[in-house]
Amino acid sequence: MFVYAAARDYDRAEPLSQARDQMKLCNLHYLHKLRNPAWQSINTSILPHLSRNLLLARVGWQSRLSSVHPLNQRGFGSSRNGEADRRGPTSPASSDSSTKSTTSSTSTSPSTSQSSIPSDWEENPNLNISAFSQLPSSTFGYNQHMIINSEFKEALRQILWQFRAPIRYAFAYGSGVFPQTASGSKSASIVHTQPSPAISSMQGGQGKMIDFIFGVSYTQHWHSLNLQQHRDHYSAIGSLGSSLASRVQDNYGAGVYFNPYVTVNGTLIKYGVVNLDTLCRDLSEWDTLYLAGRLQKPVKILRDDPRVRLANQINLISAVRTALLLLPSDFTEQQLYGTIAGLSYLGDPRMALPAENPNKVANIIKFQLPNFRRLYAPLIENLPNVAFHDPRCKSSDWMDDPDTDATLAQDMDPKRRGNMVRRLPRSFRSKLYFRYQSKFQIPQLEFNKMLEESDDQDPSRVKKQQGGVFDIRVANDRQEDLRVEVKKTIKSTVQWPSVTQSLKSIVTTGLVRSIRYAREKMDKYREGRTRGKGDRSNINGGEKKST
């Protein structure tokens, strides 16, 4: 059962071009588990099932390898650079015939459309699904999976295996996984005690703490198990039991419980625990934008869940629409991705205090541009009101070219933009509506009627999310005024959860670790200042200062 479930998750999580590597890792991992004394204590009747399921998993992988995945045919899940990354630092540089075939078939434009996805998947998404087969298509959400070095990825997954408490969904993020500075840049004084060679190699010896988010089904049960195994990960609040820890997590801040500066497998990590319901709600409704903002940037998903994948796709396409409302008719990729990456920082108190690198957003875009393309290019192609307009996109390798800053154009027709307003996440859209109710001085009874007509939460009514008169009026507001109102809505969404989450972290983290964390954030701020103010126009919706 265990082996088959793991193989199934690998299958759903990443393009099949990586299947051979994953099958080998799966085999080695579970053979190691069977030799482990802790596993030998399992009832011996289970072991034959493990062996049988390992064989079934291998057969399943091999049968799937016999066919070419549709994403690979479009170059969506693989590329010349991506294949080189997957070989790992110690692998030979030669490529086999399948790699050449995949590379040669890469599209000459951002042709990453998922043609098998129903066009109305957004109208009434079912966030109660329990299996990947219930997603709108077999390739749905593959853009969320970033391609990283396979040995580094396995080292990150090995860290997850050190937690006996069940983790349903997990991703690694931040500068410890995706570089945000040049390889020779000065790093913080964080040192892993005995990291995996793959981690040391990928971080260039800089020793950055690796950040994780763990999605769990039952918060109190998870903390109960984790306190038994890793009591040293918790502050004094752990002495008061899992019930208090779960209440602090779920009832305050953004619903995340962080344990920073803990060493697992010789690697210094920080992990946050969130209930899956809280995560899916933020992704689909933007009630805090705390975790939704993190997933709007490239992350490495290590364990996937169908509900979260569906909710995150809503989150990503909503981020594109919000950015388009902030941008002019013509703009560049860096302006688009910079606007998206900056959404969750607009109300973040750390950006107003000397507690974060002021060039953070610009650095993220500069060093992760190809990953932003993998994340958003398929969504852009499926939107009817925006498109790439750049001859450089005809190049076969433009998707992996960090020097290409392609241009895009959007349709500024009020009706199309009104549709974008109507399709914004529910909680966020309601806040924007209330701002415009005040601005347009709409009577309360008329406004309530308008809200009732636009309600899309009634499961008995199948409604097409088309912009109404009010949505079109909002979209037709003066561009500068619309920017101001959208930004104020973002700030009001982000600010209070971020402040309360930071205050909560002092309790959950402990005073000593909180001081250490704050000191290192201030060091990043000073380092960013010494490197120059940089161009922060992307945070402000692509606006450029006049000279």
BAPALUM-38635 format. One line per field, with one value per residue (C-alpha): chain; x, y, z; residue number from 0. Coordinates in nm, 2 decimals. Example, Ala and Ser with C-alpha at 12.3 -4.5 7.8 and 13.67 -1.06 7.14 Angstrom:
2
ch <- c(A A)
east <- c(1.23 1.37)
north <- c(-0.45 -0.11)
up <- c(0.78 0.71)
i <- c(0 1)
END
This chain:
547
ch <- c(A A A A A A A A A A A A A A A A A A A A A A A A A A A A A A A A A A A A A A A A A A A A A A A A A A A A A A A A A A A A A A A A A A A A A A A A A A A A A A A A A A A A A A A A A A A A A A A A A A A A A A A A A A A A A A A A A A A A A A A A A A A A A A A A A A A A A A A A A A A A A A A A A A A A A A A A A A A A A A A A A A A A A A A A A A A A A A A A A A A A A A A A A A A A A A A A A A A A A A A A A A A A A A A A A A A A A A A A A A A A A A A A A A A A A A A A A A A A A A A A A A A A A A A A A A A A A A A A A A A A A A A A A A A A A A A A A A A A A A A A A A A A A A A A A A A A A A A A A A A A A A A A A A A A A A A A A A A A A A A A A A A A A A A A A A A A A A A A A A A A A A A A A A A A A A A A A A A A A A A A A A A A A A A A A A A A A A A A A A A A A A A A A A A A A A A A A A A A A A A A A A A A A A A A A A A A A A A A A A A A A A A A A A A A A A A A A A A A A A A A A A A A A A A A A A A A A A A A A A A A A A A A A A A A A A A A A A A A A A A A A A A A A A A A A A A A A A A A A A A A A A A A A A A A A A A A A A A A A A A A A A A A A A A A A A A A A A A A A A A A A A A A A A A)
east <- c(0.00 0.28 0.48 0.19 0.06 0.41 0.44 0.09 0.18 0.49 0.29 0.04 0.30 0.54 0.57 0.64 0.98 1.11 0.95 1.27 1.45 1.15 1.11 1.48 1.44 1.12 1.29 1.60 1.39 1.16 1.44 1.61 1.29 1.25 1.60 1.53 1.48 1.19 1.01 1.10 0.88 0.58 0.37 0.54 0.22 0.25 0.59 0.47 0.22 0.50 0.70 0.41 0.31 0.67 0.65 0.31 0.45 0.75 0.52 0.29 0.59 0.72 0.38 0.35 0.70 0.59 0.38 0.48 0.30 0.11 0.29 0.62 0.50 0.45 0.77 0.56 0.73 1.07 1.33 1.69 1.80 1.55 1.69 2.03 1.91 1.75 2.07 2.21 2.56 2.73 2.56 2.71 2.63 2.52 2.15 1.96 1.74 1.42 1.57 1.66 1.31 1.15 1.37 1.33 0.95 0.95 0.70 0.83 0.58 0.43 0.22 0.16 -0.22 -0.40 -0.64 -0.81 -0.92 -1.29 -1.32 -1.57 -1.36 -1.36 -1.74 -1.82 -1.49 -1.55 -1.30 -1.42 -1.25 -1.04 -0.86 -0.65 -0.88 -1.15 -0.95 -1.07 -0.81 -0.52 -0.26 -0.44 -0.20 0.12 0.25 0.27 0.56 0.90 1.19 1.48 1.79 1.66 1.92 1.83 1.46 1.52 1.72 1.42 1.18 1.40 1.36 0.98 1.03 1.17 0.82 0.60 0.30 0.11 0.18 -0.07 0.07 0.42 0.63 0.97 1.02 1.24 1.61 1.72 1.55 1.54 1.84 1.76 2.12 2.43 2.62 2.90 2.69 2.75 2.52 2.39 2.58 2.34 2.53 2.39 2.55 2.58 2.37 2.32 2.58 2.30 2.19 2.54 2.60 2.27 2.32 2.68 2.81 2.62 2.42 2.08 1.79 1.53 1.16 0.88 0.50 0.32 -0.05 -0.22 -0.58 -0.62 -0.42 -0.43 -0.36 -0.06 0.09 0.02 0.23 0.49 0.54 0.60 0.87 1.01 0.95 1.27 1.12 0.87 0.90 0.76 0.41 0.48 0.48 0.11 0.01 -0.12 -0.46 -0.32 -0.08 -0.36 -0.58 -0.30 -0.24 -0.60 -0.74 -0.47 -0.29 -0.30 -0.35 0.01 0.23 0.60 0.89 1.22 1.58 1.54 1.79 1.66 1.89 2.18 1.99 1.87 1.50 1.19 0.85 0.50 0.20 -0.14 -0.47 -0.56 -0.90 -0.73 -0.49 -0.75 -0.97 -0.69 -0.59 -0.95 -1.09 -0.78 -0.91 -0.55 -0.32 -0.06 -0.01 -0.17 0.10 0.38 0.23 0.21 0.58 0.78 0.79 0.89 0.59 0.71 0.38 0.07 -0.30 -0.58 -0.78 -0.48 -0.38 -0.73 -0.74 -0.39 -0.48 -0.76 -0.51 -0.26 -0.51 -0.66 -0.31 -0.28 -0.61 -0.53 -0.20 -0.37 -0.60 -0.29 -0.10 -0.14 -0.24 0.12 0.38 0.67 0.70 0.91 0.64 0.38 0.57 0.70 0.34 0.23 0.52 0.47 0.10 0.15 0.42 0.20 0.06 0.34 0.47 0.82 0.85 0.78 1.03 1.40 1.31 1.33 1.55 1.40 1.50 1.34 1.08 1.32 1.57 1.30 1.21 1.57 1.69 1.36 1.22 1.21 1.03 0.77 0.71 0.65 0.41 0.21 0.26 0.00 -0.26 -0.18 -0.24 -0.58 -0.70 -0.89 -0.79 -0.40 -0.13 0.24 0.33 0.70 0.89 1.14 0.88 0.91 1.26 1.26 1.44 1.29 1.11 1.44 1.62 1.66 1.77 1.44 1.19 0.90 0.63 0.26 -0.06 -0.41 -0.75 -0.87 -1.23 -1.44 -1.66 -1.36 -1.21 -1.54 -1.53 -1.19 -1.33 -1.62 -1.38 -1.16 -1.16 -1.48 -1.34 -1.11 -1.38 -1.62 -1.37 -1.31 -1.69 -1.73 -1.46 -1.64 -1.98 -1.84 -1.67 -1.98 -2.21 -2.44 -2.74 -2.71 -3.03 -2.92 -2.57 -2.71 -2.92 -2.62 -2.42 -2.69 -2.71 -2.34 -2.32 -2.16 -2.16 -2.51 -2.45 -2.80 -2.74 -2.50 -2.39 -2.16 -1.91 -1.98 -1.92 -2.24 -2.31 -2.13 -1.82 -1.80 -1.83 -1.55 -1.33 -1.41 -1.29 -1.00 -0.69 -0.50 -0.80 -0.85 -0.49 -0.53 -0.85 -0.71 -0.39 -0.58 -0.78 -0.47 -0.32 -0.63 -0.63 -0.26 -0.18 -0.37 -0.31 0.06 0.09 -0.09 0.10 0.43 0.31 0.20 0.54 0.70 0.50 0.53 0.89 1.03 1.21 1.56 1.48 1.26 1.55 1.77 1.52 1.46 1.84 1.89 1.60 1.76 2.10 1.92 1.77 2.11 2.26 1.99 2.04 2.41 2.34 2.13 1.77 1.71 1.41 1.10 0.86 0.72 0.58 0.38 0.20 0.45 0.44 0.76 0.87 0.90 1.24)
north <- c(0.00 0.25 0.19 0.21 0.53 0.69 0.59 0.71 1.05 1.08 1.00 1.28 1.52 1.55 1.50 1.14 1.24 1.20 0.86 0.65 0.85 0.84 0.46 0.41 0.64 0.46 0.12 0.23 0.42 0.13 -0.13 0.09 0.11 -0.27 -0.29 -0.03 -0.19 0.04 -0.11 -0.47 -0.42 -0.41 -0.72 -0.96 -1.02 -0.66 -0.72 -0.94 -0.67 -0.42 -0.63 -0.70 -0.33 -0.24 -0.47 -0.32 0.03 -0.07 -0.22 0.08 0.32 0.10 0.09 0.47 0.51 0.34 0.63 1.00 1.24 1.51 1.78 1.66 1.68 2.05 2.10 2.19 1.97 1.94 2.14 2.14 2.30 2.11 1.78 1.89 1.98 1.64 1.46 1.59 1.71 1.37 1.23 1.22 1.50 1.28 1.26 0.97 0.95 1.02 1.34 1.46 1.37 1.57 1.87 1.87 1.87 2.18 2.44 2.76 2.97 2.96 2.68 2.52 2.52 2.23 2.17 1.88 2.10 2.20 2.58 2.61 2.45 2.77 2.81 2.57 2.41 2.12 2.17 1.86 1.62 1.34 1.19 1.33 1.16 1.40 1.70 1.87 1.68 1.44 1.72 1.98 2.19 2.04 2.40 2.41 2.16 2.32 2.12 2.10 1.87 1.52 1.45 1.78 1.70 1.35 1.51 1.74 1.45 1.25 1.54 1.48 1.11 1.21 1.32 1.03 1.27 1.24 1.52 1.53 1.82 1.98 2.23 2.38 2.75 3.05 3.13 2.80 2.62 2.88 3.13 3.50 3.62 3.55 3.23 3.43 3.66 3.70 3.47 3.47 3.28 2.99 2.66 2.31 2.06 1.77 1.83 1.60 1.66 1.75 2.03 2.16 2.15 2.33 2.60 2.66 2.61 2.91 2.71 2.87 2.76 2.57 2.66 2.41 2.43 2.11 2.07 1.84 1.70 1.72 1.99 1.86 1.50 1.61 1.82 1.54 1.30 1.55 1.66 1.29 1.26 1.62 1.79 1.99 2.16 2.35 2.64 2.63 2.62 2.26 2.18 2.28 2.01 1.97 2.11 2.45 2.43 2.36 2.64 2.89 2.77 2.77 3.07 3.34 3.50 3.33 2.98 2.86 2.73 2.78 2.59 2.76 2.67 2.30 2.05 1.75 1.51 1.75 2.03 2.35 2.40 2.60 2.44 2.58 2.36 2.45 2.27 2.17 2.34 2.67 2.64 2.57 2.85 3.10 2.98 2.99 3.30 3.51 3.57 3.64 3.60 3.47 3.12 3.21 3.47 3.22 2.98 3.26 3.23 2.92 2.65 2.29 2.07 1.75 1.59 1.68 1.68 1.71 1.97 2.19 2.16 2.27 2.55 2.67 2.68 2.92 3.12 3.15 3.25 3.50 3.65 3.70 3.87 4.10 4.19 4.27 4.51 4.69 4.70 4.91 4.77 4.68 4.55 4.31 3.97 4.12 4.38 4.11 3.86 4.14 4.26 3.91 3.84 4.18 4.13 3.96 4.21 4.52 4.50 4.31 4.51 4.37 4.57 4.89 4.80 4.72 4.35 4.24 4.30 4.60 4.44 4.10 4.11 4.23 3.95 3.68 3.78 3.82 3.48 3.28 3.42 3.08 2.93 3.21 3.13 2.76 2.87 3.13 3.09 2.81 3.02 3.33 3.14 3.02 3.37 3.54 3.90 3.87 3.73 3.73 3.97 3.92 3.76 3.62 3.38 3.19 3.07 2.70 2.77 3.10 2.95 2.88 3.20 3.43 3.72 3.73 3.98 3.92 4.17 4.11 4.30 4.29 4.39 4.70 4.66 4.73 4.42 4.19 4.36 4.34 3.97 3.97 4.16 3.92 3.62 3.75 3.53 3.57 3.72 3.96 4.06 4.14 4.38 4.55 4.58 4.75 5.00 5.09 5.10 5.38 5.55 5.53 5.60 5.31 5.28 4.98 4.80 4.83 4.71 4.41 4.31 4.33 4.11 3.85 3.84 3.79 3.52 3.21 3.00 2.85 2.50 2.47 2.75 2.69 3.04 3.16 3.41 3.70 4.06 4.25 4.62 4.69 4.49 4.67 5.00 4.91 4.79 5.11 5.33 5.56 5.33 5.51 5.51 5.14 5.07 5.26 5.08 4.73 4.80 4.92 4.61 4.40 4.59 4.54 4.17 4.11 4.36 4.23 3.85 3.93 4.14 3.89 3.60 3.78 3.84 3.48 3.36 3.52 3.28 2.97 3.02 3.14 3.46 3.34 3.21 3.51 3.74 3.54 3.54 3.92 3.99 3.79 3.97 4.30 4.17 4.10 4.45 4.61 4.38 4.48 4.85 4.83 4.67 4.97 5.05 4.87 4.90 4.84 4.96 4.61 4.62 4.92 4.75 4.81 5.19 5.37 5.70 5.98 6.13)
up <- c(0.00 0.10 -0.21 -0.45 -0.29 -0.32 -0.69 -0.76 -0.61 -0.81 -1.12 -1.06 -0.94 -1.23 -1.60 -1.70 -1.85 -1.50 -1.44 -1.48 -1.22 -0.98 -1.03 -0.93 -0.63 -0.53 -0.54 -0.35 -0.09 0.00 0.00 0.25 0.45 0.46 0.60 0.87 1.22 1.28 0.98 1.08 1.39 1.15 1.14 0.90 0.72 0.57 0.42 0.13 0.04 0.03 -0.20 -0.42 -0.44 -0.52 -0.82 -0.92 -0.89 -1.12 -1.37 -1.36 -1.42 -1.71 -1.88 -1.86 -1.99 -2.31 -2.42 -2.46 -2.23 -2.40 -2.20 -2.33 -2.68 -2.63 -2.44 -2.14 -1.89 -2.04 -2.22 -2.31 -1.99 -1.79 -1.91 -1.81 -1.46 -1.41 -1.49 -1.16 -1.09 -1.10 -1.40 -1.75 -1.98 -2.26 -2.36 -2.49 -2.79 -2.59 -2.46 -2.81 -2.93 -2.66 -2.71 -3.09 -3.05 -2.82 -2.95 -3.11 -2.92 -2.57 -2.70 -2.36 -2.38 -2.21 -2.49 -2.30 -2.01 -2.03 -2.09 -1.80 -1.53 -1.33 -1.33 -1.05 -0.93 -0.69 -0.40 -0.23 -0.47 -0.32 -0.63 -0.91 -1.16 -1.05 -1.18 -1.50 -1.71 -1.66 -1.72 -1.51 -1.29 -1.43 -1.46 -1.08 -1.07 -1.12 -1.26 -1.02 -0.99 -0.91 -0.64 -0.47 -0.49 -0.34 -0.05 0.02 0.01 0.25 0.50 0.48 0.57 0.90 1.02 1.13 1.15 0.82 0.57 0.29 0.09 0.11 -0.08 -0.03 -0.12 -0.07 -0.14 0.00 -0.29 -0.57 -0.58 -0.54 -0.56 -0.77 -0.67 -0.53 -0.31 0.06 0.26 0.61 0.88 0.87 0.85 0.81 1.04 0.79 0.48 0.19 -0.09 -0.32 -0.09 -0.05 -0.42 -0.51 -0.25 -0.36 -0.01 0.11 0.37 0.35 0.57 0.37 0.41 0.40 0.43 0.54 0.46 0.72 0.76 1.13 1.31 1.67 1.58 1.37 1.65 1.90 1.69 1.61 1.97 2.06 1.80 1.78 2.11 2.06 1.75 1.97 2.20 2.56 2.41 2.33 2.70 2.71 2.47 2.11 2.19 2.26 1.97 1.73 1.87 1.84 1.48 1.36 1.54 1.51 1.22 0.89 1.03 1.01 1.29 1.22 1.37 1.25 1.30 1.35 1.20 1.01 0.82 0.90 0.73 0.89 0.80 0.89 0.85 0.87 0.94 0.80 0.78 0.43 0.46 0.56 0.27 0.01 0.13 0.11 -0.24 -0.38 -0.19 -0.09 0.26 0.38 0.07 0.32 0.17 -0.16 -0.21 -0.15 -0.41 -0.66 -0.69 -0.80 -0.53 -0.54 -0.46 -0.29 -0.21 -0.40 -0.32 -0.58 -0.38 -0.33 -0.70 -0.81 -0.56 -0.65 -1.02 -0.92 -0.72 -1.01 -1.27 -1.02 -0.97 -1.35 -1.36 -1.07 -1.23 -1.56 -1.38 -1.25 -1.58 -1.89 -2.23 -2.33 -2.08 -2.05 -1.88 -1.60 -1.53 -1.52 -1.30 -1.08 -1.03 -0.94 -0.71 -0.54 -0.46 -0.12 -0.02 -0.07 0.28 0.44 0.74 0.69 0.37 0.56 0.83 0.80 0.81 0.45 0.15 -0.03 -0.37 -0.29 -0.56 -0.83 -0.72 -0.74 -1.10 -1.21 -1.10 -1.16 -1.49 -1.67 -1.37 -1.38 -1.74 -1.67 -1.40 -1.59 -1.97 -2.00 -1.81 -2.02 -2.34 -2.22 -2.13 -2.42 -2.34 -2.32 -2.54 -2.60 -2.88 -2.93 -3.22 -2.98 -2.86 -3.19 -3.08 -2.98 -2.65 -2.54 -2.24 -2.08 -2.19 -1.88 -2.10 -2.30 -2.16 -2.39 -2.45 -2.40 -2.48 -2.32 -2.44 -2.24 -2.34 -2.03 -2.08 -2.09 -1.79 -1.62 -1.66 -1.49 -1.19 -1.17 -1.16 -0.88 -0.57 -0.37 -0.04 -0.23 -0.47 -0.19 -0.04 -0.38 -0.42 -0.08 -0.17 -0.49 -0.32 -0.11 -0.41 -0.63 -0.33 -0.41 -0.16 0.07 -0.05 -0.41 -0.32 -0.13 -0.42 -0.65 -0.42 -0.40 -0.78 -0.81 -0.54 -0.67 -0.36 -0.40 -0.53 -0.66 -0.91 -1.20 -1.29 -1.56 -1.42 -1.65 -1.55 -1.47 -1.49 -1.16 -1.26 -1.59 -1.41 -1.18 -1.47 -1.66 -1.38 -1.46 -1.48 -1.21 -0.98 -1.04 -0.95 -0.63 -0.53 -0.61 -0.42 -0.12 -0.13 -0.14 0.15 0.36 0.28 0.36 0.64 0.95 0.89 0.84 1.15 1.37 1.22 1.30 1.66 1.69 1.57 1.88 2.09 1.88 1.79 2.13 2.22 2.14 1.79 1.72 1.79 1.57 1.29 1.32 1.32 1.00 0.83 0.92 0.78 0.46 0.46 0.50 0.24 -0.01 0.07 0.00 -0.34 -0.44 -0.43 -0.76 -0.98 -0.77 -1.03 -1.07 -0.72 -0.82 -1.10 -1.37 -1.34 -1.44 -1.29 -1.53 -1.58)
i <- c(0 1 2 3 4 5 6 7 8 9 10 11 12 13 14 15 16 17 18 19 20 21 22 23 24 25 26 27 28 29 30 31 32 33 34 35 36 37 38 39 40 41 42 43 44 45 46 47 48 49 50 51 52 53 54 55 56 57 58 59 60 61 62 63 64 65 66 67 68 69 70 71 72 73 74 75 76 77 78 79 80 81 82 83 84 85 86 87 88 89 90 91 92 93 94 95 96 97 98 99 100 101 102 103 104 105 106 107 108 109 110 111 112 113 114 115 116 117 118 119 120 121 122 123 124 125 126 127 128 129 130 131 132 133 134 135 136 137 138 139 140 141 142 143 144 145 146 147 148 149 150 151 152 153 154 155 156 157 158 159 160 161 162 163 164 165 166 167 168 169 170 171 172 173 174 175 176 177 178 179 180 181 182 183 184 185 186 187 188 189 190 191 192 193 194 195 196 197 198 199 200 201 202 203 204 205 206 207 208 209 210 211 212 213 214 215 216 217 218 219 220 221 222 223 224 225 226 227 228 229 230 231 232 233 234 235 236 237 238 239 240 241 242 243 244 245 246 247 248 249 250 251 252 253 254 255 256 257 258 259 260 261 262 263 264 265 266 267 268 269 270 271 272 273 274 275 276 277 278 279 280 281 282 283 284 285 286 287 288 289 290 291 292 293 294 295 296 297 298 299 300 301 302 303 304 305 306 307 308 309 310 311 312 313 314 315 316 317 318 319 320 321 322 323 324 325 326 327 328 329 330 331 332 333 334 335 336 337 338 339 340 341 342 343 344 345 346 347 348 349 350 351 352 353 354 355 356 357 358 359 360 361 362 363 364 365 366 367 368 369 370 371 372 373 374 375 376 377 378 379 380 381 382 383 384 385 386 387 388 389 390 391 392 393 394 395 396 397 398 399 400 401 402 403 404 405 406 407 408 409 410 411 412 413 414 415 416 417 418 419 420 421 422 423 424 425 426 427 428 429 430 431 432 433 434 435 436 437 438 439 440 441 442 443 444 445 446 447 448 449 450 451 452 453 454 455 456 457 458 459 460 461 462 463 464 465 466 467 468 469 470 471 472 473 474 475 476 477 478 479 480 481 482 483 484 485 486 487 488 489 490 491 492 493 494 495 496 497 498 499 500 501 502 503 504 505 506 507 508 509 510 511 512 513 514 515 516 517 518 519 520 521 522 523 524 525 526 527 528 529 530 531 532 533 534 535 536 537 538 539 540 541 542 543 544 545 546)
END
